[in-house]
């Protein structure tokens, strides 16, 4: 399920995943934010796995 929303006034389409332990946004969304509104970024040292489709 996708939901329309916004992050600091920038329109985004969210994928609703009730089992997610991490929230990610596209780099372009972050780059469009005012420098003072950008979230603190953290280096990811593990693996991120993506499941696409209805399995």
DRENTIFI-307669 format. One line per field, with one value per residue (C-alpha): x, y, z. Coordinates in Angstrom, 1 decimal, decimal comma. Example, Ala and Ser with C-alpha at 12.3 -4.5 7.8 and 13.67 -1.06 7.14 Angstrom:
// residues 2
east = (12,3/13,7);
north = (-4,5/-1,1);
up = (7,8/7,1);
//
This chain:
// residues 55
east = (0,0/1,3/0,4/0,9/2,6/5,3/8,7/9,4/7,0/8,3/5,7/6,6/4,9/5,4/5,4/3,6/5,5/4,4/7,2/10,0/12,8/14,4/12,9/14,6/14,0/15,3/18,5/16,7/14,2/17,0/18,8/15,7/15,4/16,8/20,2/18,8/16,0/18,0/18,2/21,5/22,8/24,3/26,7/25,1/27,6/25,2/23,2/19,8/17,5/14,5/11,5/9,5/6,1/3,7/5,6);
north = (0,0/3,4/6,7/10,2/12,5/15,0/15,4/19,0/20,2/17,9/15,6/11,9/8,6/6,3/2,5/1,4/-1,6/-2,4/-4,9/-2,5/-1,7/1,1/4,0/5,2/8,2/8,8/10,8/13,4/14,1/14,7/16,9/19,1/19,8/23,1/22,3/23,0/20,5/17,6/14,6/13,4/10,6/7,4/5,0/1,6/-1,2/-4,1/-5,5/-4,2/-6,7/-5,7/-7,9/-6,9/-8,3/-10,5/-13,5);
up = (0,0/-1,0/0,7/-0,5/2,0/2,5/4,2/5,1/2,4/-0,3/-1,8/-1,6/-2,1/0,9/0,8/4,0/5,5/9,1/9,5/8,5/11,0/8,8/7,0/3,8/1,5/-1,9/-2,1/-4,4/-1,7/0,9/-1,6/-2,2/1,5/2,9/4,5/8,0/7,5/6,2/8,6/10,0/7,8/9,1/7,4/6,8/7,5/7,1/4,2/3,1/1,4/-0,7/-1,4/-4,5/-5,4/-3,5/-2,3);
//
